[in-house]
Amino acid sequence: MSDAPAPTALPAEPAREVRPIRVAILGNPNTGKTTLFNRLCGVRHKTSNFPGTTQEARIGFPRGLPEGSELIDLPGIYSLELDQSEAAICRDVLAGQLAPRGESVEAPDAVLVVTDATNMPRNLMLVGEAIRRCLPTVIAINMVDASRRKGIHADEGVLTARLGVEAVPCSARTGEGLDALLAALTRARIPTESPPPSEDGLALWADDLYARMAAGYDQPRPDTFTDRLDRAFTHPLLGLGAFVGVMAGLFFVIFSLAAYPMGWIESIFSRLGGLVGAVLPPGAIHDLVADGVVAGIGATVVFLPQICLLFFLISLLEDTGYLARAAFVMDRVLRPFGLNGHAFVPLLSSHACALPGIIAARAVPDRRDRLATMLTAPFMSCTARIPVYVLLTVLLFRDSPLLQALAFTACYALGIAAGLLSALVARRTILRGPSRPMALELPSYRLPSLRTALLAAWDRGLVFLKKAGTIILAISIVLWWLGAYPGTEPPPEAVEIRERAEAAGADADALLAEADAIESRHATRRSFLGRMGEAAEPVFRPLGYDRQLTVGVLASFAAREVFVATMAIQIAGRDDVEESGVFEAVATATRDDGRTPIFTRATCWSLLVYYVLAMQCLPTLAVTAKESGHWKWALLQLGWMWGLAYASALVVFQSLRAAGVA
């Protein structure tokens, strides 16, 4: 970090017994703490929660420490004394009163305080609070590569000499100094000095300490270029325009690049289902594995590329320093609706899937703000809604791609508007109370770490598969059972066609396909799910939905995109709407009376509004219950979203019908 002579060395200690150590990593936000943790541990870590909280705990297993040693990545905080859940967790862990779930409760063997070499005066405040705990401590002066480029010089030896603990210059991004840092952790010492107990005294202590570190060095010149960038990115108009451009690029990359692996995954699971079906003998086990388990896993994994790509790109944006500027801009937009800039990333993530978005709401400090964010997140149009939007917009505007695109965009806008208005209602009623001001530091601009971004994508992908995948799989199996049972005998019409196929010769394949379609429609109507659809049809009739549409709505509670396949099966006997003739069959299908079209224009608009607003995702409810700590929030979310969707779709359908729109 400095060009000064080598710092004064601490006196040697007697040799210690080599044993595993537990190290708590403490630091301000934006000091590169996560990058350092990832650099030391990589994928050798596990993710848990602190008991009684939704705060995430990452426990890493570094290679440079004695076998069995652990690093605990604590939440980023500005002060240990703040009245925040993150600060309370850090205090309790350092005091030996709290440990991540599954770990023993005891004080850590050492504390690693991560500081930013480009912003030491502010970081020294947390250093002072940490050494008050009188635990063996090591100070990591991170980002020394960035400090050199900015001309910032300070003598880290002053910390070593004055505090009696080792201060190690390093760079988590390049790996510089990490070996020395790990070695220092094995010989961490209890500080020899404690700063004054008062807040004012601590600030004076930190200023004096940094003045001694920087004595003899010229002050760096201000970086006017980054100042100009900040003025642009945080400007009420320019900043909002930049944000829209960055987000448009983000989602363009996600939807364009993720389409390829999603297609590969669909193909793999389609072939796997066929392979399993060919190996297992016909029967209940065959249907359960091929149509329930394999299909359920495929329905989960297919969204993994989008989720991983989203968090990869978010990590890159965060690493560059832009994401903090975007949160600052969005704080102005969200504040009138009872949210703040902390809700920005969870709501952004929810456009891929509400599940990681709700999980990401853990980062919102205030409990009321956090609950409002969780309740709002499912209104953002996730990728599972896209197949429904595509089907309905094409049915509405078959010959106008421009109008299709406008209707598609309007769906996203409606979801965002409904989410913000719902947040406002919640914050004015059940979550009434002042919203905590957003304390936000604008970090320095820097090159992003691909390693950190890849590990973030990996980590979030695993969280999605573990928490969401099991829920989705279970629900998929239940809905498969409801759609497959009880078994029925094939209808006489299908039996007759099969008899004709036996003598048809060259035309046998076409006749057999027709018989399969008839049997599929017959079985779907007489299944438990079909009977539930018939029973629930009067409820949905005012929205313009017949028995078949009601079955599609009920089936899509597992995942919204199931609606398209369910309608194709009921109408054409095949689950792929892109197959030849299937879309046309769906578009021209009639109700049970044989005359009235299923998809009238009024019905299509009603369905679009319904799917934008409705809570058609049971896994989301399960995750909301888990993250909020009580099922009452999930049930409230279900009731509010379903009620709003029903009322809005009712108004749309009845208004269009009254206006003569067929």
FENCOR-V165971 format. One record per residue. OMEGA is omega in whole degrees, -180 to 180 (NA if undefined). NEAR is the number of other ideal C-beta (glycine too) atoms within 10 Angstrom. D_CENTER is the distance of its C-alpha to the mean C-alpha in whole Angstrom. Layout:
BEGIN
omega=OMEGA near=NEAR d_center=D_CENTER
omega=OMEGA near=NEAR d_center=D_CENTER
END
This chain:
BEGIN
omega=-176 near=25 d_center=36
omega=174 near=22 d_center=40
omega=-178 near=8 d_center=43
omega=175 near=16 d_center=45
omega=-179 near=8 d_center=47
omega=-177 near=6 d_center=46
omega=178 near=17 d_center=45
omega=-178 near=11 d_center=47
omega=175 near=10 d_center=46
omega=178 near=15 d_center=46
omega=-177 near=7 d_center=48
omega=176 near=7 d_center=48
omega=174 near=8 d_center=47
omega=-179 near=4 d_center=48
omega=180 near=7 d_center=47
omega=173 near=9 d_center=44
omega=180 near=5 d_center=43
omega=-179 near=10 d_center=40
omega=178 near=11 d_center=38
omega=177 near=12 d_center=34
omega=176 near=19 d_center=32
omega=-175 near=20 d_center=29
omega=174 near=25 d_center=28
omega=-180 near=23 d_center=26
omega=-176 near=23 d_center=24
omega=178 near=29 d_center=24
omega=173 near=28 d_center=24
omega=169 near=22 d_center=23
omega=175 near=18 d_center=19
omega=174 near=22 d_center=20
omega=-178 near=28 d_center=23
omega=-178 near=27 d_center=21
omega=-180 near=25 d_center=20
omega=178 near=25 d_center=17
omega=179 near=25 d_center=19
omega=178 near=26 d_center=22
omega=-180 near=26 d_center=20
omega=-179 near=25 d_center=19
omega=-178 near=22 d_center=23
omega=-173 near=26 d_center=24
omega=-177 near=20 d_center=22
omega=-180 near=16 d_center=20
omega=180 near=12 d_center=19
omega=178 near=12 d_center=21
omega=176 near=19 d_center=19
omega=-178 near=15 d_center=17
omega=-180 near=15 d_center=15
omega=174 near=14 d_center=16
omega=167 near=16 d_center=16
omega=-176 near=23 d_center=19
omega=178 near=13 d_center=21
omega=-179 near=10 d_center=21
omega=172 near=17 d_center=18
omega=-180 near=20 d_center=14
omega=-177 near=17 d_center=14
omega=176 near=18 d_center=13
omega=176 near=23 d_center=16
omega=-180 near=19 d_center=16
omega=-176 near=21 d_center=20
omega=-178 near=20 d_center=21
omega=-175 near=18 d_center=25
omega=-179 near=20 d_center=26
omega=-174 near=11 d_center=29
omega=179 near=13 d_center=32
omega=179 near=21 d_center=32
omega=-178 near=13 d_center=34
omega=-179 near=9 d_center=33
omega=179 near=10 d_center=31
omega=-177 near=21 d_center=30
omega=169 near=21 d_center=26
omega=177 near=26 d_center=24
omega=-178 near=22 d_center=22
omega=-179 near=27 d_center=19
omega=178 near=27 d_center=20
omega=176 near=24 d_center=18
omega=-178 near=18 d_center=19
omega=176 near=22 d_center=21
omega=-180 near=17 d_center=24
omega=176 near=16 d_center=27
omega=-174 near=19 d_center=27
omega=-178 near=13 d_center=29
omega=177 near=15 d_center=27
omega=-180 near=9 d_center=26
omega=-179 near=17 d_center=22
omega=-180 near=18 d_center=21
omega=179 near=21 d_center=20
omega=179 near=19 d_center=23
omega=178 near=18 d_center=24
omega=-180 near=20 d_center=22
omega=179 near=27 d_center=24
omega=-177 near=18 d_center=27
omega=179 near=14 d_center=27
omega=-179 near=26 d_center=26
omega=180 near=21 d_center=29
omega=-179 near=12 d_center=31
omega=-179 near=13 d_center=31
omega=-178 near=11 d_center=30
omega=175 near=19 d_center=26
omega=176 near=22 d_center=24
omega=-178 near=23 d_center=21
omega=179 near=12 d_center=21
omega=180 near=11 d_center=24
omega=177 near=17 d_center=26
omega=-179 near=7 d_center=29
omega=176 near=13 d_center=29
omega=-179 near=11 d_center=32
omega=179 near=17 d_center=32
omega=177 near=24 d_center=30
omega=-179 near=18 d_center=33
omega=175 near=25 d_center=32
omega=175 near=27 d_center=30
omega=180 near=29 d_center=28
omega=-178 near=26 d_center=28
omega=179 near=29 d_center=26
omega=-180 near=26 d_center=28
omega=-177 near=24 d_center=27
omega=-180 near=27 d_center=31
omega=-177 near=20 d_center=30
omega=-175 near=18 d_center=30
omega=-177 near=22 d_center=32
omega=180 near=15 d_center=34
omega=-178 near=15 d_center=31
omega=-178 near=24 d_center=29
omega=176 near=24 d_center=33
omega=179 near=20 d_center=32
omega=176 near=23 d_center=29
omega=180 near=28 d_center=32
omega=179 near=23 d_center=35
omega=-179 near=23 d_center=33
omega=-176 near=23 d_center=32
omega=172 near=22 d_center=35
omega=-178 near=17 d_center=36
omega=177 near=19 d_center=35
omega=175 near=10 d_center=38
omega=174 near=20 d_center=35
omega=-169 near=18 d_center=36
omega=171 near=25 d_center=34
omega=179 near=23 d_center=33
omega=175 near=27 d_center=32
omega=177 near=28 d_center=30
omega=-171 near=27 d_center=31
omega=176 near=30 d_center=28
omega=178 near=32 d_center=28
omega=176 near=23 d_center=32
omega=178 near=19 d_center=31
omega=-179 near=19 d_center=30
omega=178 near=24 d_center=33
omega=-179 near=17 d_center=35
omega=-179 near=14 d_center=34
omega=-180 near=16 d_center=35
omega=179 near=12 d_center=38
omega=-179 near=20 d_center=37
omega=175 near=19 d_center=39
omega=-175 near=25 d_center=39
omega=-180 near=21 d_center=41
omega=179 near=22 d_center=39
omega=177 near=18 d_center=42
omega=179 near=21 d_center=42
omega=-179 near=25 d_center=40
omega=-176 near=20 d_center=41
omega=-174 near=16 d_center=44
omega=-174 near=17 d_center=44
omega=-179 near=21 d_center=41
omega=177 near=16 d_center=42
omega=-179 near=25 d_center=39
omega=174 near=23 d_center=38
omega=-171 near=25 d_center=36
omega=173 near=24 d_center=34
omega=-179 near=23 d_center=34
omega=174 near=27 d_center=31
omega=179 near=23 d_center=28
omega=-178 near=27 d_center=25
omega=-177 near=21 d_center=24
omega=-177 near=13 d_center=28
omega=-180 near=12 d_center=29
omega=173 near=15 d_center=32
omega=-175 near=20 d_center=33
omega=176 near=19 d_center=31
omega=178 near=12 d_center=33
omega=180 near=14 d_center=35
omega=179 near=25 d_center=32
omega=178 near=20 d_center=32
omega=179 near=14 d_center=36
omega=-180 near=24 d_center=36
omega=-179 near=27 d_center=34
omega=180 near=18 d_center=36
omega=-178 near=15 d_center=39
omega=-176 near=19 d_center=37
omega=174 near=19 d_center=39
omega=-178 near=13 d_center=39
omega=179 near=22 d_center=40
omega=-180 near=12 d_center=43
omega=176 near=12 d_center=43
omega=-179 near=13 d_center=41
omega=179 near=22 d_center=40
omega=-176 near=13 d_center=42
omega=-176 near=8 d_center=40
omega=179 near=10 d_center=40
omega=179 near=12 d_center=37
omega=179 near=8 d_center=40
omega=178 near=12 d_center=41
omega=180 near=21 d_center=38
omega=178 near=16 d_center=37
omega=178 near=13 d_center=41
omega=-179 near=19 d_center=41
omega=179 near=21 d_center=38
omega=180 near=13 d_center=39
omega=-179 near=13 d_center=42
omega=180 near=21 d_center=41
omega=178 near=18 d_center=39
omega=177 near=12 d_center=42
omega=179 near=15 d_center=44
omega=-175 near=25 d_center=41
omega=-178 near=18 d_center=42
omega=178 near=11 d_center=46
omega=180 near=11 d_center=47
omega=175 near=15 d_center=45
omega=177 near=8 d_center=45
omega=-180 near=9 d_center=42
omega=176 near=13 d_center=39
omega=-180 near=8 d_center=40
omega=-180 near=9 d_center=37
omega=-175 near=15 d_center=35
omega=-179 near=8 d_center=35
omega=179 near=9 d_center=33
omega=175 near=15 d_center=30
omega=178 near=10 d_center=31
omega=177 near=10 d_center=32
omega=-180 near=16 d_center=28
omega=179 near=17 d_center=27
omega=179 near=11 d_center=30
omega=-175 near=13 d_center=28
omega=-180 near=23 d_center=24
omega=179 near=17 d_center=25
omega=-178 near=13 d_center=28
omega=-180 near=9 d_center=27
omega=-180 near=8 d_center=28
omega=-180 near=13 d_center=27
omega=179 near=20 d_center=24
omega=177 near=16 d_center=23
omega=177 near=12 d_center=24
omega=179 near=19 d_center=23
omega=179 near=20 d_center=19
omega=179 near=10 d_center=20
omega=180 near=10 d_center=21
omega=-179 near=17 d_center=18
omega=177 near=14 d_center=16
omega=177 near=10 d_center=18
omega=180 near=11 d_center=18
omega=-177 near=18 d_center=15
omega=175 near=17 d_center=14
omega=179 near=10 d_center=18
omega=-178 near=14 d_center=17
omega=-174 near=21 d_center=14
omega=-179 near=15 d_center=16
omega=-177 near=9 d_center=19
omega=-177 near=14 d_center=18
omega=-179 near=21 d_center=16
omega=-178 near=12 d_center=19
omega=178 near=10 d_center=21
omega=177 near=16 d_center=19
omega=176 near=18 d_center=18
omega=178 near=12 d_center=22
omega=-179 near=12 d_center=23
omega=178 near=17 d_center=20
omega=180 near=14 d_center=22
omega=-179 near=10 d_center=25
omega=-178 near=13 d_center=25
omega=174 near=19 d_center=24
omega=178 near=14 d_center=27
omega=179 near=10 d_center=29
omega=177 near=15 d_center=28
omega=177 near=18 d_center=29
omega=179 near=12 d_center=32
omega=179 near=12 d_center=33
omega=179 near=15 d_center=32
omega=-180 near=15 d_center=34
omega=-177 near=9 d_center=37
omega=-177 near=10 d_center=37
omega=177 near=14 d_center=37
omega=179 near=6 d_center=40
omega=180 near=8 d_center=40
omega=-175 near=8 d_center=39
omega=-180 near=11 d_center=36
omega=178 near=10 d_center=35
omega=-177 near=15 d_center=34
omega=-180 near=17 d_center=33
omega=-176 near=16 d_center=30
omega=-174 near=16 d_center=29
omega=-174 near=20 d_center=29
omega=-179 near=19 d_center=28
omega=-174 near=19 d_center=26
omega=-177 near=16 d_center=24
omega=179 near=20 d_center=24
omega=179 near=22 d_center=23
omega=177 near=24 d_center=20
omega=179 near=18 d_center=19
omega=179 near=18 d_center=19
omega=177 near=21 d_center=17
omega=-172 near=22 d_center=14
omega=-174 near=20 d_center=15
omega=-180 near=22 d_center=15
omega=-178 near=25 d_center=12
omega=179 near=22 d_center=11
omega=180 near=23 d_center=13
omega=-178 near=23 d_center=10
omega=179 near=24 d_center=7
omega=180 near=24 d_center=9
omega=178 near=20 d_center=11
omega=-178 near=26 d_center=8
omega=174 near=25 d_center=7
omega=-179 near=22 d_center=11
omega=177 near=21 d_center=12
omega=178 near=21 d_center=10
omega=177 near=24 d_center=12
omega=179 near=20 d_center=15
omega=179 near=21 d_center=15
omega=-179 near=22 d_center=15
omega=179 near=24 d_center=17
omega=-176 near=16 d_center=20
omega=-176 near=19 d_center=20
omega=-173 near=19 d_center=19
omega=177 near=20 d_center=15
omega=177 near=19 d_center=17
omega=179 near=24 d_center=20
omega=178 near=23 d_center=17
omega=178 near=22 d_center=16
omega=179 near=19 d_center=20
omega=-177 near=22 d_center=21
omega=177 near=23 d_center=18
omega=178 near=18 d_center=19
omega=-178 near=14 d_center=23
omega=-174 near=15 d_center=21
omega=-174 near=25 d_center=19
omega=179 near=14 d_center=22
omega=-178 near=9 d_center=24
omega=177 near=21 d_center=22
omega=176 near=23 d_center=21
omega=174 near=28 d_center=18
omega=-174 near=24 d_center=18
omega=178 near=20 d_center=16
omega=-179 near=24 d_center=14
omega=-174 near=30 d_center=12
omega=-177 near=23 d_center=12
omega=176 near=23 d_center=8
omega=179 near=25 d_center=7
omega=176 near=24 d_center=9
omega=-180 near=23 d_center=8
omega=-177 near=25 d_center=5
omega=176 near=28 d_center=6
omega=170 near=23 d_center=9
omega=179 near=27 d_center=8
omega=-179 near=26 d_center=7
omega=-176 near=29 d_center=7
omega=177 near=29 d_center=6
omega=177 near=26 d_center=2
omega=179 near=27 d_center=4
omega=177 near=29 d_center=7
omega=-180 near=24 d_center=6
omega=179 near=25 d_center=5
omega=175 near=28 d_center=9
omega=-177 near=20 d_center=11
omega=179 near=19 d_center=11
omega=-170 near=25 d_center=13
omega=-175 near=20 d_center=17
omega=-176 near=20 d_center=19
omega=-180 near=15 d_center=18
omega=177 near=18 d_center=19
omega=-179 near=24 d_center=17
omega=179 near=23 d_center=14
omega=178 near=24 d_center=15
omega=178 near=29 d_center=16
omega=179 near=30 d_center=13
omega=-179 near=29 d_center=11
omega=-177 near=26 d_center=14
omega=-171 near=31 d_center=14
omega=-177 near=31 d_center=10
omega=176 near=29 d_center=12
omega=178 near=26 d_center=14
omega=-175 near=22 d_center=12
omega=-179 near=24 d_center=13
omega=-177 near=26 d_center=11
omega=179 near=21 d_center=13
omega=179 near=24 d_center=14
omega=-172 near=25 d_center=16
omega=179 near=16 d_center=18
omega=179 near=17 d_center=20
omega=178 near=25 d_center=22
omega=-178 near=22 d_center=22
omega=-179 near=15 d_center=24
omega=-173 near=23 d_center=26
omega=178 near=24 d_center=27
omega=176 near=23 d_center=27
omega=177 near=19 d_center=30
omega=-179 near=20 d_center=32
omega=-173 near=16 d_center=32
omega=-173 near=18 d_center=33
omega=-175 near=12 d_center=34
omega=-177 near=7 d_center=36
omega=177 near=13 d_center=34
omega=180 near=11 d_center=31
omega=179 near=8 d_center=31
omega=175 near=13 d_center=31
omega=-179 near=19 d_center=28
omega=179 near=12 d_center=26
omega=178 near=12 d_center=27
omega=179 near=19 d_center=26
omega=179 near=18 d_center=23
omega=179 near=12 d_center=22
omega=177 near=15 d_center=23
omega=178 near=21 d_center=21
omega=-179 near=16 d_center=18
omega=180 near=11 d_center=20
omega=179 near=17 d_center=21
omega=179 near=21 d_center=18
omega=-180 near=17 d_center=17
omega=180 near=12 d_center=20
omega=178 near=20 d_center=20
omega=-179 near=26 d_center=17
omega=178 near=19 d_center=19
omega=177 near=14 d_center=22
omega=176 near=22 d_center=20
omega=179 near=25 d_center=19
omega=179 near=16 d_center=22
omega=-179 near=17 d_center=24
omega=-177 near=22 d_center=22
omega=178 near=20 d_center=23
omega=-176 near=11 d_center=26
omega=-172 near=8 d_center=27
omega=179 near=13 d_center=25
omega=-177 near=19 d_center=23
omega=178 near=10 d_center=26
omega=-179 near=11 d_center=27
omega=177 near=8 d_center=26
omega=-178 near=18 d_center=23
omega=177 near=16 d_center=23
omega=-178 near=10 d_center=24
omega=174 near=21 d_center=21
omega=-172 near=12 d_center=22
omega=174 near=16 d_center=21
omega=175 near=14 d_center=23
omega=-177 near=15 d_center=23
omega=177 near=23 d_center=23
omega=173 near=18 d_center=25
omega=180 near=17 d_center=24
omega=177 near=18 d_center=24
omega=-179 near=11 d_center=23
omega=178 near=18 d_center=20
omega=177 near=21 d_center=20
omega=180 near=12 d_center=19
omega=180 near=15 d_center=19
omega=-179 near=23 d_center=16
omega=179 near=21 d_center=14
omega=179 near=16 d_center=15
omega=177 near=22 d_center=14
omega=178 near=23 d_center=11
omega=179 near=22 d_center=10
omega=-177 near=16 d_center=12
omega=-179 near=21 d_center=11
omega=177 near=23 d_center=7
omega=178 near=19 d_center=9
omega=178 near=16 d_center=11
omega=179 near=19 d_center=9
omega=-178 near=24 d_center=8
omega=-178 near=16 d_center=12
omega=-173 near=11 d_center=13
omega=-177 near=19 d_center=12
omega=-175 near=25 d_center=11
omega=-179 near=21 d_center=14
omega=180 near=14 d_center=16
omega=-179 near=21 d_center=16
omega=180 near=25 d_center=16
omega=-179 near=20 d_center=19
omega=-179 near=15 d_center=21
omega=179 near=19 d_center=20
omega=180 near=24 d_center=21
omega=179 near=17 d_center=24
omega=-179 near=15 d_center=25
omega=174 near=23 d_center=25
omega=-180 near=21 d_center=27
omega=179 near=17 d_center=30
omega=-179 near=17 d_center=30
omega=-176 near=22 d_center=31
omega=-175 near=18 d_center=33
omega=-5 near=15 d_center=35
omega=179 near=9 d_center=38
omega=-179 near=10 d_center=40
omega=174 near=14 d_center=42
omega=179 near=11 d_center=45
omega=-179 near=16 d_center=45
omega=-179 near=17 d_center=47
omega=-179 near=8 d_center=50
omega=-180 near=13 d_center=49
omega=179 near=20 d_center=47
omega=180 near=14 d_center=50
omega=-180 near=13 d_center=52
omega=179 near=22 d_center=50
omega=177 near=18 d_center=50
omega=177 near=12 d_center=53
omega=-179 near=15 d_center=54
omega=-179 near=18 d_center=52
omega=-179 near=10 d_center=54
omega=-172 near=9 d_center=57
omega=-180 near=14 d_center=55
omega=-174 near=7 d_center=55
omega=-178 near=6 d_center=53
omega=-175 near=11 d_center=51
omega=-177 near=14 d_center=50
omega=180 near=10 d_center=46
omega=179 near=12 d_center=46
omega=179 near=17 d_center=47
omega=177 near=17 d_center=45
omega=178 near=14 d_center=42
omega=179 near=17 d_center=43
omega=178 near=22 d_center=44
omega=-179 near=16 d_center=41
omega=180 near=19 d_center=39
omega=179 near=19 d_center=42
omega=180 near=20 d_center=41
omega=179 near=18 d_center=37
omega=-180 near=19 d_center=37
omega=-179 near=18 d_center=40
omega=180 near=21 d_center=38
omega=-178 near=22 d_center=35
omega=-176 near=19 d_center=37
omega=176 near=17 d_center=38
omega=176 near=20 d_center=35
omega=-180 near=14 d_center=34
omega=177 near=21 d_center=31
omega=179 near=24 d_center=34
omega=175 near=14 d_center=36
omega=178 near=16 d_center=33
omega=178 near=26 d_center=33
omega=-179 near=15 d_center=36
omega=-176 near=12 d_center=36
omega=-176 near=16 d_center=33
omega=178 near=16 d_center=35
omega=179 near=9 d_center=37
omega=-176 near=12 d_center=34
omega=-179 near=21 d_center=32
omega=179 near=13 d_center=36
omega=178 near=13 d_center=36
omega=-179 near=25 d_center=33
omega=-176 near=24 d_center=34
omega=176 near=24 d_center=33
omega=-179 near=20 d_center=35
omega=-176 near=20 d_center=35
omega=177 near=24 d_center=33
omega=178 near=25 d_center=31
omega=176 near=22 d_center=30
omega=178 near=28 d_center=30
omega=179 near=24 d_center=27
omega=-180 near=24 d_center=25
omega=-179 near=23 d_center=26
omega=-174 near=26 d_center=25
omega=172 near=24 d_center=21
omega=176 near=19 d_center=20
omega=177 near=26 d_center=19
omega=-171 near=26 d_center=17
omega=-176 near=22 d_center=18
omega=178 near=22 d_center=19
omega=-179 near=24 d_center=22
omega=-176 near=26 d_center=24
omega=-179 near=21 d_center=25
omega=180 near=19 d_center=26
omega=178 near=24 d_center=28
omega=179 near=27 d_center=30
omega=180 near=24 d_center=31
omega=-178 near=23 d_center=32
omega=-174 near=23 d_center=34
omega=-174 near=23 d_center=35
omega=-179 near=21 d_center=36
omega=178 near=21 d_center=36
omega=-172 near=18 d_center=33
omega=-179 near=16 d_center=29
omega=-177 near=14 d_center=29
omega=-180 near=21 d_center=29
omega=177 near=8 d_center=30
omega=-178 near=12 d_center=33
omega=176 near=8 d_center=36
omega=-176 near=9 d_center=37
omega=-179 near=20 d_center=34
omega=-180 near=18 d_center=33
omega=178 near=10 d_center=37
omega=178 near=17 d_center=37
omega=-177 near=19 d_center=34
omega=-176 near=16 d_center=35
omega=-176 near=11 d_center=39
omega=179 near=17 d_center=38
omega=178 near=14 d_center=40
omega=-176 near=13 d_center=40
omega=179 near=11 d_center=42
omega=178 near=7 d_center=45
omega=-176 near=6 d_center=45
omega=-173 near=7 d_center=45
omega=177 near=11 d_center=42
omega=176 near=14 d_center=39
omega=-175 near=24 d_center=36
omega=170 near=21 d_center=34
omega=180 near=17 d_center=36
omega=179 near=15 d_center=35
omega=179 near=21 d_center=34
omega=180 near=25 d_center=33
omega=178 near=22 d_center=30
omega=178 near=20 d_center=29
omega=179 near=28 d_center=29
omega=179 near=27 d_center=27
omega=-179 near=25 d_center=24
omega=-179 near=25 d_center=24
omega=-176 near=25 d_center=24
omega=173 near=23 d_center=21
omega=-169 near=24 d_center=19
omega=-170 near=26 d_center=20
omega=173 near=25 d_center=20
omega=-179 near=22 d_center=17
omega=-176 near=26 d_center=18
omega=180 near=28 d_center=15
omega=176 near=19 d_center=17
omega=178 near=24 d_center=14
omega=178 near=27 d_center=12
omega=-180 near=21 d_center=15
omega=180 near=20 d_center=15
omega=176 near=25 d_center=11
omega=179 near=28 d_center=13
omega=-178 near=16 d_center=16
omega=-176 near=17 d_center=15
omega=180 near=21 d_center=13
omega=179 near=21 d_center=15
omega=-179 near=13 d_center=18
omega=179 near=11 d_center=20
omega=-178 near=13 d_center=20
omega=180 near=10 d_center=22
omega=178 near=18 d_center=19
omega=179 near=22 d_center=18
omega=175 near=13 d_center=21
omega=178 near=17 d_center=21
omega=179 near=24 d_center=18
omega=-177 near=18 d_center=20
omega=-178 near=11 d_center=23
omega=-176 near=16 d_center=22
omega=-179 near=23 d_center=20
omega=179 near=15 d_center=23
omega=179 near=13 d_center=26
omega=180 near=20 d_center=24
omega=-178 near=20 d_center=24
omega=-178 near=18 d_center=27
omega=-179 near=13 d_center=29
omega=178 near=19 d_center=28
omega=177 near=26 d_center=28
omega=-180 near=17 d_center=32
omega=-179 near=13 d_center=33
omega=-176 near=20 d_center=32
omega=-177 near=24 d_center=34
omega=179 near=15 d_center=37
omega=180 near=13 d_center=37
omega=180 near=19 d_center=37
omega=178 near=16 d_center=40
omega=179 near=9 d_center=42
omega=178 near=8 d_center=42
omega=178 near=7 d_center=43
omega=-176 near=12 d_center=40
omega=NA near=9 d_center=40
END
